[in-house]
Amino acid sequence: SKFAEHLRIAVESAPCPTRTGPVPITISIGAALSAHPTESLEDLGERADRALLQAKRSGRNRVVLAQSCSSVPARIHGAKQ
C-alpha cells in the first residue's frame, strides 16, 4: 500500500528528539486488503497480523502487503536486508 509505505518513510525521516539527542524510530506495517465480499473481518485481521510478522522477520522497518486470501505476503517494501 502506498499510504503505508509513505507512513513508514515519514516515521523513519523524523527522529524523536530527546535531551541527549535525536533517537531514530522505525515501524513495520502488515496490511491486508479484502477482494472477496465473504471474507470475515477476523480472517482479514489474521492475514494482516501474518504480514506484520513477516515484516518483522524480514528485518523490520518495512511494509508487507498480504496476498489476497493467502498467508503468503505479496510485496515487501522498506529497508534493504
mmCIF file of the N, C-alpha and C atoms, coordinates in Angstrom:
data_MODEL
# 
_entry.id   MODEL 
# 
loop_
_atom_site.group_PDB 
_atom_site.id 
_atom_site.type_symbol 
_atom_site.label_atom_id 
_atom_site.label_alt_id 
_atom_site.label_comp_id 
_atom_site.label_asym_id 
_atom_site.label_entity_id 
_atom_site.label_seq_id 
_atom_site.pdbx_PDB_ins_code 
_atom_site.Cartn_x 
_atom_site.Cartn_y 
_atom_site.Cartn_z 
_atom_site.occupancy 
_atom_site.B_iso_or_equiv 
_atom_site.pdbx_formal_charge 
_atom_site.auth_seq_id 
_atom_site.auth_comp_id 
_atom_site.auth_asym_id 
_atom_site.auth_atom_id 
_atom_site.pdbx_PDB_model_num 
ATOM 1   N N  . SER A 1 1  ? 0.837   -1.183  0.000  1.00 0.00 ? 1  SER A N  1 
ATOM 2   C CA . SER A 1 1  ? 0.000   0.000   0.000  1.00 0.00 ? 1  SER A CA 1 
ATOM 3   C C  . SER A 1 1  ? 0.879   1.243   0.000  1.00 0.00 ? 1  SER A C  1 
ATOM 4   N N  . LYS A 1 2  ? 0.582   2.138   -0.900 1.00 0.00 ? 2  LYS A N  1 
ATOM 5   C CA . LYS A 1 2  ? 1.361   3.383   -0.990 1.00 0.00 ? 2  LYS A CA 1 
ATOM 6   C C  . LYS A 1 2  ? 1.264   4.189   0.294  1.00 0.00 ? 2  LYS A C  1 
ATOM 7   N N  . PHE A 1 3  ? 0.061   4.236   0.885  1.00 0.00 ? 3  PHE A N  1 
ATOM 8   C CA . PHE A 1 3  ? -0.112  5.003   2.118  1.00 0.00 ? 3  PHE A CA 1 
ATOM 9   C C  . PHE A 1 3  ? 0.782   4.455   3.222  1.00 0.00 ? 3  PHE A C  1 
ATOM 10  N N  . ALA A 1 4  ? 0.805   3.147   3.404  1.00 0.00 ? 4  ALA A N  1 
ATOM 11  C CA . ALA A 1 4  ? 1.610   2.535   4.451  1.00 0.00 ? 4  ALA A CA 1 
ATOM 12  C C  . ALA A 1 4  ? 3.100   2.798   4.222  1.00 0.00 ? 4  ALA A C  1 
ATOM 13  N N  . GLU A 1 5  ? 3.549   2.729   2.978  1.00 0.00 ? 5  GLU A N  1 
ATOM 14  C CA . GLU A 1 5  ? 4.956   2.996   2.684  1.00 0.00 ? 5  GLU A CA 1 
ATOM 15  C C  . GLU A 1 5  ? 5.298   4.462   2.936  1.00 0.00 ? 5  GLU A C  1 
ATOM 16  N N  . HIS A 1 6  ? 4.411   5.379   2.583  1.00 0.00 ? 6  HIS A N  1 
ATOM 17  C CA . HIS A 1 6  ? 4.644   6.806   2.871  1.00 0.00 ? 6  HIS A CA 1 
ATOM 18  C C  . HIS A 1 6  ? 4.704   7.044   4.375  1.00 0.00 ? 6  HIS A C  1 
ATOM 19  N N  . LEU A 1 7  ? 3.845   6.380   5.126  1.00 0.00 ? 7  LEU A N  1 
ATOM 20  C CA . LEU A 1 7  ? 3.855   6.498   6.583  1.00 0.00 ? 7  LEU A CA 1 
ATOM 21  C C  . LEU A 1 7  ? 5.164   5.969   7.156  1.00 0.00 ? 7  LEU A C  1 
ATOM 22  N N  . ARG A 1 8  ? 5.620   4.805   6.661  1.00 0.00 ? 8  ARG A N  1 
ATOM 23  C CA . ARG A 1 8  ? 6.878   4.229   7.140  1.00 0.00 ? 8  ARG A CA 1 
ATOM 24  C C  . ARG A 1 8  ? 8.044   5.174   6.901  1.00 0.00 ? 8  ARG A C  1 
ATOM 25  N N  . ILE A 1 9  ? 8.089   5.771   5.716  1.00 0.00 ? 9  ILE A N  1 
ATOM 26  C CA . ILE A 1 9  ? 9.168   6.700   5.369  1.00 0.00 ? 9  ILE A CA 1 
ATOM 27  C C  . ILE A 1 9  ? 9.092   7.954   6.231  1.00 0.00 ? 9  ILE A C  1 
ATOM 28  N N  . ALA A 1 10 ? 7.880   8.462   6.464  1.00 0.00 ? 10 ALA A N  1 
ATOM 29  C CA . ALA A 1 10 ? 7.713   9.667   7.282  1.00 0.00 ? 10 ALA A CA 1 
ATOM 30  C C  . ALA A 1 10 ? 8.204   9.434   8.711  1.00 0.00 ? 10 ALA A C  1 
ATOM 31  N N  . VAL A 1 11 ? 7.870   8.285   9.280  1.00 0.00 ? 11 VAL A N  1 
ATOM 32  C CA . VAL A 1 11 ? 8.320   7.977   10.642 1.00 0.00 ? 11 VAL A CA 1 
ATOM 33  C C  . VAL A 1 11 ? 9.837   7.843   10.674 1.00 0.00 ? 11 VAL A C  1 
ATOM 34  N N  . GLU A 1 12 ? 10.389  7.139   9.712  1.00 0.00 ? 12 GLU A N  1 
ATOM 35  C CA . GLU A 1 12 ? 11.843  6.939   9.644  1.00 0.00 ? 12 GLU A CA 1 
ATOM 36  C C  . GLU A 1 12 ? 12.583  8.267   9.477  1.00 0.00 ? 12 GLU A C  1 
ATOM 37  N N  . SER A 1 13 ? 11.964  9.220   8.797  1.00 0.00 ? 13 SER A N  1 
ATOM 38  C CA . SER A 1 13 ? 12.599  10.510  8.494  1.00 0.00 ? 13 SER A CA 1 
ATOM 39  C C  . SER A 1 13 ? 12.488  11.523  9.623  1.00 0.00 ? 13 SER A C  1 
ATOM 40  N N  . ALA A 1 14 ? 11.765  11.193  10.677 1.00 0.00 ? 14 ALA A N  1 
ATOM 41  C CA . ALA A 1 14 ? 11.546  12.149  11.770 1.00 0.00 ? 14 ALA A CA 1 
ATOM 42  C C  . ALA A 1 14 ? 11.982  11.551  13.103 1.00 0.00 ? 14 ALA A C  1 
ATOM 43  N N  . PRO A 1 15 ? 13.289  11.623  13.415 1.00 0.00 ? 15 PRO A N  1 
ATOM 44  C CA . PRO A 1 15 ? 13.752  11.070  14.686 1.00 0.00 ? 15 PRO A CA 1 
ATOM 45  C C  . PRO A 1 15 ? 13.077  11.786  15.863 1.00 0.00 ? 15 PRO A C  1 
ATOM 46  N N  . CYS A 1 16 ? 12.940  11.067  16.950 1.00 0.00 ? 16 CYS A N  1 
ATOM 47  C CA . CYS A 1 16 ? 12.316  11.609  18.153 1.00 0.00 ? 16 CYS A CA 1 
ATOM 48  C C  . CYS A 1 16 ? 13.352  12.413  18.936 1.00 0.00 ? 16 CYS A C  1 
ATOM 49  N N  . PRO A 1 17 ? 13.082  13.692  19.170 1.00 0.00 ? 17 PRO A N  1 
ATOM 50  C CA . PRO A 1 17 ? 14.053  14.495  19.932 1.00 0.00 ? 17 PRO A CA 1 
ATOM 51  C C  . PRO A 1 17 ? 14.044  14.099  21.416 1.00 0.00 ? 17 PRO A C  1 
ATOM 52  N N  . THR A 1 18 ? 15.221  13.991  21.987 1.00 0.00 ? 18 THR A N  1 
ATOM 53  C CA . THR A 1 18 ? 15.362  13.725  23.423 1.00 0.00 ? 18 THR A CA 1 
ATOM 54  C C  . THR A 1 18 ? 16.411  14.677  23.982 1.00 0.00 ? 18 THR A C  1 
ATOM 55  N N  . ARG A 1 19 ? 16.571  14.693  25.305 1.00 0.00 ? 19 ARG A N  1 
ATOM 56  C CA . ARG A 1 19 ? 17.577  15.567  25.928 1.00 0.00 ? 19 ARG A CA 1 
ATOM 57  C C  . ARG A 1 19 ? 18.988  15.200  25.491 1.00 0.00 ? 19 ARG A C  1 
ATOM 58  N N  . THR A 1 20 ? 19.202  13.951  25.146 1.00 0.00 ? 20 THR A N  1 
ATOM 59  C CA . THR A 1 20 ? 20.548  13.510  24.755 1.00 0.00 ? 20 THR A CA 1 
ATOM 60  C C  . THR A 1 20 ? 20.743  13.473  23.248 1.00 0.00 ? 20 THR A C  1 
ATOM 61  N N  . GLY A 1 21 ? 19.748  13.909  22.512 1.00 0.00 ? 21 GLY A N  1 
ATOM 62  C CA . GLY A 1 21 ? 19.850  13.932  21.056 1.00 0.00 ? 21 GLY A CA 1 
ATOM 63  C C  . GLY A 1 21 ? 18.738  13.135  20.408 1.00 0.00 ? 21 GLY A C  1 
ATOM 64  N N  . PRO A 1 22 ? 18.620  13.234  19.081 1.00 0.00 ? 22 PRO A N  1 
ATOM 65  C CA . PRO A 1 22 ? 17.540  12.548  18.384 1.00 0.00 ? 22 PRO A CA 1 
ATOM 66  C C  . PRO A 1 22 ? 17.705  11.027  18.408 1.00 0.00 ? 22 PRO A C  1 
ATOM 67  N N  . VAL A 1 23 ? 16.579  10.336  18.540 1.00 0.00 ? 23 VAL A N  1 
ATOM 68  C CA . VAL A 1 23 ? 16.557  8.874   18.550 1.00 0.00 ? 23 VAL A CA 1 
ATOM 69  C C  . VAL A 1 23 ? 15.795  8.421   17.305 1.00 0.00 ? 23 VAL A C  1 
ATOM 70  N N  . PRO A 1 24 ? 16.429  7.611   16.466 1.00 0.00 ? 24 PRO A N  1 
ATOM 71  C CA . PRO A 1 24 ? 15.731  7.143   15.263 1.00 0.00 ? 24 PRO A CA 1 
ATOM 72  C C  . PRO A 1 24 ? 14.574  6.208   15.617 1.00 0.00 ? 24 PRO A C  1 
ATOM 73  N N  . ILE A 1 25 ? 13.502  6.310   14.860 1.00 0.00 ? 25 ILE A N  1 
ATOM 74  C CA . ILE A 1 25 ? 12.332  5.457   15.055 1.00 0.00 ? 25 ILE A CA 1 
ATOM 75  C C  . ILE A 1 25 ? 11.974  4.845   13.711 1.00 0.00 ? 25 ILE A C  1 
ATOM 76  N N  . THR A 1 26 ? 11.655  3.562   13.738 1.00 0.00 ? 26 THR A N  1 
ATOM 77  C CA . THR A 1 26 ? 11.173  2.887   12.533 1.00 0.00 ? 26 THR A CA 1 
ATOM 78  C C  . THR A 1 26 ? 9.925   2.101   12.891 1.00 0.00 ? 26 THR A C  1 
ATOM 79  N N  . ILE A 1 27 ? 9.141   1.754   11.863 1.00 0.00 ? 27 ILE A N  1 
ATOM 80  C CA . ILE A 1 27 ? 7.942   0.959   12.072 1.00 0.00 ? 27 ILE A CA 1 
ATOM 81  C C  . ILE A 1 27 ? 7.874   -0.149  11.034 1.00 0.00 ? 27 ILE A C  1 
ATOM 82  N N  . SER A 1 28 ? 7.208   -1.207  11.409 1.00 0.00 ? 28 SER A N  1 
ATOM 83  C CA . SER A 1 28 ? 6.868   -2.282  10.481 1.00 0.00 ? 28 SER A CA 1 
ATOM 84  C C  . SER A 1 28 ? 5.356   -2.300  10.374 1.00 0.00 ? 28 SER A C  1 
ATOM 85  N N  . ILE A 1 29 ? 4.853   -2.491  9.161  1.00 0.00 ? 29 ILE A N  1 
ATOM 86  C CA . ILE A 1 29 ? 3.410   -2.482  8.932  1.00 0.00 ? 29 ILE A CA 1 
ATOM 87  C C  . ILE A 1 29 ? 3.022   -3.743  8.169  1.00 0.00 ? 29 ILE A C  1 
ATOM 88  N N  . GLY A 1 30 ? 1.996   -4.398  8.660  1.00 0.00 ? 30 GLY A N  1 
ATOM 89  C CA . GLY A 1 30 ? 1.396   -5.518  7.951  1.00 0.00 ? 30 GLY A CA 1 
ATOM 90  C C  . GLY A 1 30 ? 0.006   -5.099  7.511  1.00 0.00 ? 30 GLY A C  1 
ATOM 91  N N  . ALA A 1 31 ? -0.308  -5.293  6.251  1.00 0.00 ? 31 ALA A N  1 
ATOM 92  C CA . ALA A 1 31 ? -1.610  -4.866  5.728  1.00 0.00 ? 31 ALA A CA 1 
ATOM 93  C C  . ALA A 1 31 ? -2.225  -5.977  4.896  1.00 0.00 ? 31 ALA A C  1 
ATOM 94  N N  . ALA A 1 32 ? -3.548  -5.978  4.856  1.00 0.00 ? 32 ALA A N  1 
ATOM 95  C CA . ALA A 1 32 ? -4.282  -6.941  4.038  1.00 0.00 ? 32 ALA A CA 1 
ATOM 96  C C  . ALA A 1 32 ? -5.492  -6.237  3.451  1.00 0.00 ? 32 ALA A C  1 
ATOM 97  N N  . LEU A 1 33 ? -5.740  -6.496  2.197  1.00 0.00 ? 33 LEU A N  1 
ATOM 98  C CA . LEU A 1 33 ? -6.917  -5.952  1.518  1.00 0.00 ? 33 LEU A CA 1 
ATOM 99  C C  . LEU A 1 33 ? -7.856  -7.104  1.201  1.00 0.00 ? 33 LEU A C  1 
ATOM 100 N N  . SER A 1 34 ? -9.142  -6.855  1.350  1.00 0.00 ? 34 SER A N  1 
ATOM 101 C CA . SER A 1 34 ? -10.113 -7.901  1.059  1.00 0.00 ? 34 SER A CA 1 
ATOM 102 C C  . SER A 1 34 ? -10.685 -7.701  -0.334 1.00 0.00 ? 34 SER A C  1 
ATOM 103 N N  . ALA A 1 35 ? -10.508 -8.711  -1.162 1.00 0.00 ? 35 ALA A N  1 
ATOM 104 C CA . ALA A 1 35 ? -11.063 -8.667  -2.516 1.00 0.00 ? 35 ALA A CA 1 
ATOM 105 C C  . ALA A 1 35 ? -12.281 -9.572  -2.614 1.00 0.00 ? 35 ALA A C  1 
ATOM 106 N N  . HIS A 1 36 ? -12.609 -10.241 -1.527 1.00 0.00 ? 36 HIS A N  1 
ATOM 107 C CA . HIS A 1 36 ? -13.719 -11.185 -1.546 1.00 0.00 ? 36 HIS A CA 1 
ATOM 108 C C  . HIS A 1 36 ? -14.773 -10.743 -0.534 1.00 0.00 ? 36 HIS A C  1 
ATOM 109 N N  . PRO A 1 37 ? -16.004 -10.518 -0.970 1.00 0.00 ? 37 PRO A N  1 
ATOM 110 C CA . PRO A 1 37 ? -17.031 -9.986  -0.064 1.00 0.00 ? 37 PRO A CA 1 
ATOM 111 C C  . PRO A 1 37 ? -17.401 -10.903 1.098  1.00 0.00 ? 37 PRO A C  1 
ATOM 112 N N  . THR A 1 38 ? -17.072 -12.184 1.011  1.00 0.00 ? 38 THR A N  1 
ATOM 113 C CA . THR A 1 38 ? -17.434 -13.095 2.102  1.00 0.00 ? 38 THR A CA 1 
ATOM 114 C C  . THR A 1 38 ? -16.315 -13.273 3.127  1.00 0.00 ? 38 THR A C  1 
ATOM 115 N N  . GLU A 1 39 ? -15.161 -12.639 2.899  1.00 0.00 ? 39 GLU A N  1 
ATOM 116 C CA . GLU A 1 39 ? -14.067 -12.758 3.867  1.00 0.00 ? 39 GLU A CA 1 
ATOM 117 C C  . GLU A 1 39 ? -14.447 -12.032 5.149  1.00 0.00 ? 39 GLU A C  1 
ATOM 118 N N  . SER A 1 40 ? -14.277 -12.695 6.282  1.00 0.00 ? 40 SER A N  1 
ATOM 119 C CA . SER A 1 40 ? -14.633 -12.084 7.561  1.00 0.00 ? 40 SER A CA 1 
ATOM 120 C C  . SER A 1 40 ? -13.565 -11.079 7.992  1.00 0.00 ? 40 SER A C  1 
ATOM 121 N N  . LEU A 1 41 ? -13.971 -10.163 8.865  1.00 0.00 ? 41 LEU A N  1 
ATOM 122 C CA . LEU A 1 41 ? -13.005 -9.213  9.420  1.00 0.00 ? 41 LEU A CA 1 
ATOM 123 C C  . LEU A 1 41 ? -11.937 -9.940  10.222 1.00 0.00 ? 41 LEU A C  1 
ATOM 124 N N  . GLU A 1 42 ? -12.318 -11.032 10.868 1.00 0.00 ? 42 GLU A N  1 
ATOM 125 C CA . GLU A 1 42 ? -11.348 -11.824 11.623 1.00 0.00 ? 42 GLU A CA 1 
ATOM 126 C C  . GLU A 1 42 ? -10.286 -12.409 10.697 1.00 0.00 ? 42 GLU A C  1 
ATOM 127 N N  . ASP A 1 43 ? -10.702 -12.964 9.564  1.00 0.00 ? 43 ASP A N  1 
ATOM 128 C CA . ASP A 1 43 ? -9.747  -13.512 8.602  1.00 0.00 ? 43 ASP A CA 1 
ATOM 129 C C  . ASP A 1 43 ? -8.856  -12.417 8.027  1.00 0.00 ? 43 ASP A C  1 
ATOM 130 N N  . LEU A 1 44 ? -9.442  -11.272 7.730  1.00 0.00 ? 44 LEU A N  1 
ATOM 131 C CA . LEU A 1 44 ? -8.675  -10.140 7.211  1.00 0.00 ? 44 LEU A CA 1 
ATOM 132 C C  . LEU A 1 44 ? -7.626  -9.697  8.237  1.00 0.00 ? 44 LEU A C  1 
ATOM 133 N N  . GLY A 1 45 ? -8.044  -9.608  9.505  1.00 0.00 ? 45 GLY A N  1 
ATOM 134 C CA . GLY A 1 45 ? -7.115  -9.229  10.573 1.00 0.00 ? 45 GLY A CA 1 
ATOM 135 C C  . GLY A 1 45 ? -6.000  -10.241 10.755 1.00 0.00 ? 45 GLY A C  1 
ATOM 136 N N  . GLU A 1 46 ? -6.330  -11.519 10.637 1.00 0.00 ? 46 GLU A N  1 
ATOM 137 C CA . GLU A 1 46 ? -5.309  -12.570 10.762 1.00 0.00 ? 46 GLU A CA 1 
ATOM 138 C C  . GLU A 1 46 ? -4.289  -12.477 9.636  1.00 0.00 ? 46 GLU A C  1 
ATOM 139 N N  . ARG A 1 47 ? -4.753  -12.191 8.424  1.00 0.00 ? 47 ARG A N  1 
ATOM 140 C CA . ARG A 1 47 ? -3.809  -12.037 7.307  1.00 0.00 ? 47 ARG A CA 1 
ATOM 141 C C  . ARG A 1 47 ? -2.913  -10.825 7.519  1.00 0.00 ? 47 ARG A C  1 
ATOM 142 N N  . ALA A 1 48 ? -3.476  -9.739  8.039  1.00 0.00 ? 48 ALA A N  1 
ATOM 143 C CA . ALA A 1 48 ? -2.670  -8.550  8.324  1.00 0.00 ? 48 ALA A CA 1 
ATOM 144 C C  . ALA A 1 48 ? -1.651  -8.851  9.425  1.00 0.00 ? 48 ALA A C  1 
ATOM 145 N N  . ASP A 1 49 ? -2.051  -9.599  10.446 1.00 0.00 ? 49 ASP A N  1 
ATOM 146 C CA . ASP A 1 49 ? -1.122  -9.987  11.513 1.00 0.00 ? 49 ASP A CA 1 
ATOM 147 C C  . ASP A 1 49 ? 0.027   -10.829 10.964 1.00 0.00 ? 49 ASP A C  1 
ATOM 148 N N  . ARG A 1 50 ? -0.287  -11.781 10.084 1.00 0.00 ? 50 ARG A N  1 
ATOM 149 C CA . ARG A 1 50 ? 0.776   -12.606 9.487  1.00 0.00 ? 50 ARG A CA 1 
ATOM 150 C C  . ARG A 1 50 ? 1.719   -11.746 8.642  1.00 0.00 ? 50 ARG A C  1 
ATOM 151 N N  . ALA A 1 51 ? 1.172   -10.768 7.939  1.00 0.00 ? 51 ALA A N  1 
ATOM 152 C CA . ALA A 1 51 ? 2.009   -9.868  7.141  1.00 0.00 ? 51 ALA A CA 1 
ATOM 153 C C  . ALA A 1 51 ? 2.919   -9.046  8.050  1.00 0.00 ? 51 ALA A C  1 
ATOM 154 N N  . LEU A 1 52 ? 2.400   -8.601  9.204  1.00 0.00 ? 52 LEU A N  1 
ATOM 155 C CA . LEU A 1 52 ? 3.230   -7.851  10.153 1.00 0.00 ? 52 LEU A CA 1 
ATOM 156 C C  . LEU A 1 52 ? 4.367   -8.718  10.684 1.00 0.00 ? 52 LEU A C  1 
ATOM 157 N N  . LEU A 1 53 ? 4.072   -9.963  11.029 1.00 0.00 ? 53 LEU A N  1 
ATOM 158 C CA . LEU A 1 53 ? 5.131   -10.871 11.488 1.00 0.00 ? 53 LEU A CA 1 
ATOM 159 C C  . LEU A 1 53 ? 6.182   -11.077 10.400 1.00 0.00 ? 53 LEU A C  1 
ATOM 160 N N  . GLN A 1 54 ? 5.746   -11.186 9.148  1.00 0.00 ? 54 GLN A N  1 
ATOM 161 C CA . GLN A 1 54 ? 6.691   -11.329 8.037  1.00 0.00 ? 54 GLN A CA 1 
ATOM 162 C C  . GLN A 1 54 ? 7.563   -10.082 7.917  1.00 0.00 ? 54 GLN A C  1 
ATOM 163 N N  . ALA A 1 55 ? 6.972   -8.907  8.091  1.00 0.00 ? 55 ALA A N  1 
ATOM 164 C CA . ALA A 1 55 ? 7.746   -7.654  8.029  1.00 0.00 ? 55 ALA A CA 1 
ATOM 165 C C  . ALA A 1 55 ? 8.819   -7.641  9.111  1.00 0.00 ? 55 ALA A C  1 
ATOM 166 N N  . LYS A 1 56 ? 8.468   -8.053  10.304 1.00 0.00 ? 56 LYS A N  1 
ATOM 167 C CA . LYS A 1 56 ? 9.438   -8.073  11.405 1.00 0.00 ? 56 LYS A CA 1 
ATOM 168 C C  . LYS A 1 56 ? 10.524  -9.123  11.170 1.00 0.00 ? 56 LYS A C  1 
ATOM 169 N N  . ARG A 1 57 ? 10.146  -10.287 10.669 1.00 0.00 ? 57 ARG A N  1 
ATOM 170 C CA . ARG A 1 57 ? 11.126  -11.347 10.405 1.00 0.00 ? 57 ARG A CA 1 
ATOM 171 C C  . ARG A 1 57 ? 12.048  -11.005 9.241  1.00 0.00 ? 57 ARG A C  1 
ATOM 172 N N  . SER A 1 58 ? 11.590  -10.129 8.362  1.00 0.00 ? 58 SER A N  1 
ATOM 173 C CA . SER A 1 58 ? 12.376  -9.750  7.183  1.00 0.00 ? 58 SER A CA 1 
ATOM 174 C C  . SER A 1 58 ? 13.350  -8.617  7.468  1.00 0.00 ? 58 SER A C  1 
ATOM 175 N N  . GLY A 1 59 ? 13.464  -8.209  8.705  1.00 0.00 ? 59 GLY A N  1 
ATOM 176 C CA . GLY A 1 59 ? 14.440  -7.192  9.062  1.00 0.00 ? 59 GLY A CA 1 
ATOM 177 C C  . GLY A 1 59 ? 13.846  -5.922  9.617  1.00 0.00 ? 59 GLY A C  1 
ATOM 178 N N  . ARG A 1 60 ? 12.556  -5.870  9.787  1.00 0.00 ? 60 ARG A N  1 
ATOM 179 C CA . ARG A 1 60 ? 11.856  -4.709  10.349 1.00 0.00 ? 60 ARG A CA 1 
ATOM 180 C C  . ARG A 1 60 ? 11.951  -3.497  9.431  1.00 0.00 ? 60 ARG A C  1 
ATOM 181 N N  . ASN A 1 61 ? 11.295  -2.406  9.841  1.00 0.00 ? 61 ASN A N  1 
ATOM 182 C CA . ASN A 1 61 ? 11.265  -1.159  9.066  1.00 0.00 ? 61 ASN A CA 1 
ATOM 183 C C  . ASN A 1 61 ? 10.837  -1.400  7.629  1.00 0.00 ? 61 ASN A C  1 
ATOM 184 N N  . ARG A 1 62 ? 9.696   -2.044  7.480  1.00 0.00 ? 62 ARG A N  1 
ATOM 185 C CA . ARG A 1 62 ? 9.176   -2.333  6.146  1.00 0.00 ? 62 ARG A CA 1 
ATOM 186 C C  . ARG A 1 62 ? 7.671   -2.521  6.180  1.00 0.00 ? 62 ARG A C  1 
ATOM 187 N N  . VAL A 1 63 ? 7.091   -2.555  4.997  1.00 0.00 ? 63 VAL A N  1 
ATOM 188 C CA . VAL A 1 63 ? 5.662   -2.786  4.819  1.00 0.00 ? 63 VAL A CA 1 
ATOM 189 C C  . VAL A 1 63 ? 5.487   -4.094  4.067  1.00 0.00 ? 63 VAL A C  1 
ATOM 190 N N  . VAL A 1 64 ? 4.620   -4.959  4.585  1.00 0.00 ? 64 VAL A N  1 
ATOM 191 C CA . VAL A 1 64 ? 4.284   -6.200  3.881  1.00 0.00 ? 64 VAL A CA 1 
ATOM 192 C C  . VAL A 1 64 ? 2.779   -6.183  3.636  1.00 0.00 ? 64 VAL A C  1 
ATOM 193 N N  . LEU A 1 65 ? 2.414   -6.327  2.392  1.00 0.00 ? 65 LEU A N  1 
ATOM 194 C CA . LEU A 1 65 ? 1.011   -6.414  1.993  1.00 0.00 ? 65 LEU A CA 1 
ATOM 195 C C  . LEU A 1 65 ? 0.691   -7.872  1.733  1.00 0.00 ? 65 LEU A C  1 
ATOM 196 N N  . ALA A 1 66 ? -0.237  -8.428  2.516  1.00 0.00 ? 66 ALA A N  1 
ATOM 197 C CA . ALA A 1 66 ? -0.607  -9.835  2.380  1.00 0.00 ? 66 ALA A CA 1 
ATOM 198 C C  . ALA A 1 66 ? -1.299  -10.067 1.050  1.00 0.00 ? 66 ALA A C  1 
ATOM 199 N N  . GLN A 1 67 ? -1.010  -11.207 0.474  1.00 0.00 ? 67 GLN A N  1 
ATOM 200 C CA . GLN A 1 67 ? -1.665  -11.595 -0.761 1.00 0.00 ? 67 GLN A CA 1 
ATOM 201 C C  . GLN A 1 67 ? -3.125  -11.899 -0.465 1.00 0.00 ? 67 GLN A C  1 
ATOM 202 N N  . SER A 1 68 ? -3.994  -11.640 -1.402 1.00 0.00 ? 68 SER A N  1 
ATOM 203 C CA . SER A 1 68 ? -5.425  -11.849 -1.209 1.00 0.00 ? 68 SER A CA 1 
ATOM 204 C C  . SER A 1 68 ? -5.722  -13.289 -0.835 1.00 0.00 ? 68 SER A C  1 
ATOM 205 N N  . CYS A 1 69 ? -6.411  -13.458 0.298  1.00 0.00 ? 69 CYS A N  1 
ATOM 206 C CA . CYS A 1 69 ? -6.874  -14.766 0.791  1.00 0.00 ? 69 CYS A CA 1 
ATOM 207 C C  . CYS A 1 69 ? -5.763  -15.806 0.867  1.00 0.00 ? 69 CYS A C  1 
ATOM 208 N N  . SER A 1 70 ? -4.569  -15.376 1.251  1.00 0.00 ? 70 SER A N  1 
ATOM 209 C CA . SER A 1 70 ? -3.449  -16.289 1.388  1.00 0.00 ? 70 SER A CA 1 
ATOM 210 C C  . SER A 1 70 ? -2.541  -15.790 2.495  1.00 0.00 ? 70 SER A C  1 
ATOM 211 N N  . SER A 1 71 ? -1.818  -16.675 3.110  1.00 0.00 ? 71 SER A N  1 
ATOM 212 C CA . SER A 1 71 ? -0.896  -16.270 4.168  1.00 0.00 ? 71 SER A CA 1 
ATOM 213 C C  . SER A 1 71 ? 0.465   -15.869 3.605  1.00 0.00 ? 71 SER A C  1 
ATOM 214 N N  . VAL A 1 72 ? 0.652   -15.996 2.291  1.00 0.00 ? 72 VAL A N  1 
ATOM 215 C CA . VAL A 1 72 ? 1.925   -15.652 1.674  1.00 0.00 ? 72 VAL A CA 1 
ATOM 216 C C  . VAL A 1 72 ? 1.935   -14.167 1.329  1.00 0.00 ? 72 VAL A C  1 
ATOM 217 N N  . PRO A 1 73 ? 2.911   -13.392 1.842  1.00 0.00 ? 73 PRO A N  1 
ATOM 218 C CA . PRO A 1 73 ? 2.961   -11.969 1.527  1.00 0.00 ? 73 PRO A CA 1 
ATOM 219 C C  . PRO A 1 73 ? 3.181   -11.750 0.036  1.00 0.00 ? 73 PRO A C  1 
ATOM 220 N N  . ALA A 1 74 ? 2.523   -10.731 -0.514 1.00 0.00 ? 74 ALA A N  1 
ATOM 221 C CA . ALA A 1 74 ? 2.659   -10.433 -1.930 1.00 0.00 ? 74 ALA A CA 1 
ATOM 222 C C  . ALA A 1 74 ? 3.826   -9.493  -2.182 1.00 0.00 ? 74 ALA A C  1 
ATOM 223 N N  . ARG A 1 75 ? 3.970   -8.466  -1.363 1.00 0.00 ? 75 ARG A N  1 
ATOM 224 C CA . ARG A 1 75 ? 5.011   -7.475  -1.601 1.00 0.00 ? 75 ARG A CA 1 
ATOM 225 C C  . ARG A 1 75 ? 5.642   -7.054  -0.292 1.00 0.00 ? 75 ARG A C  1 
ATOM 226 N N  . ILE A 1 76 ? 6.942   -6.788  -0.349 1.00 0.00 ? 76 ILE A N  1 
ATOM 227 C CA . ILE A 1 76 ? 7.658   -6.255  0.796  1.00 0.00 ? 76 ILE A CA 1 
ATOM 228 C C  . ILE A 1 76 ? 8.355   -4.977  0.356  1.00 0.00 ? 76 ILE A C  1 
ATOM 229 N N  . HIS A 1 77 ? 8.155   -3.894  1.107  1.00 0.00 ? 77 HIS A N  1 
ATOM 230 C CA . HIS A 1 77 ? 8.803   -2.618  0.824  1.00 0.00 ? 77 HIS A CA 1 
ATOM 231 C C  . HIS A 1 77 ? 9.565   -2.196  2.070  1.00 0.00 ? 77 HIS A C  1 
ATOM 232 N N  . GLY A 1 78 ? 10.636  -1.482  1.867  1.00 0.00 ? 78 GLY A N  1 
ATOM 233 C CA . GLY A 1 78 ? 11.312  -0.914  3.035  1.00 0.00 ? 78 GLY A CA 1 
ATOM 234 C C  . GLY A 1 78 ? 12.791  -1.093  2.994  1.00 0.00 ? 78 GLY A C  1 
ATOM 235 N N  . ALA A 1 79 ? 13.364  -1.125  4.190  1.00 0.00 ? 79 ALA A N  1 
ATOM 236 C CA . ALA A 1 79 ? 14.816  -1.172  4.353  1.00 0.00 ? 79 ALA A CA 1 
ATOM 237 C C  . ALA A 1 79 ? 15.400  -2.379  3.641  1.00 0.00 ? 79 ALA A C  1 
ATOM 238 N N  . LYS A 1 80 ? 16.593  -2.201  3.139  1.00 0.00 ? 80 LYS A N  1 
ATOM 239 C CA . LYS A 1 80 ? 17.303  -3.292  2.484  1.00 0.00 ? 80 LYS A CA 1 
ATOM 240 C C  . LYS A 1 80 ? 17.793  -4.279  3.527  1.00 0.00 ? 80 LYS A C  1 
ATOM 241 N N  . GLN A 1 81 ? 17.806  -5.548  3.168  1.00 0.00 ? 81 GLN A N  1 
ATOM 242 C CA . GLN A 1 81 ? 18.306  -6.577  4.098  1.00 0.00 ? 81 GLN A CA 1 
ATOM 243 C C  . GLN A 1 81 ? 19.803  -6.635  4.058  1.00 0.00 ? 81 GLN A C  1 
# 
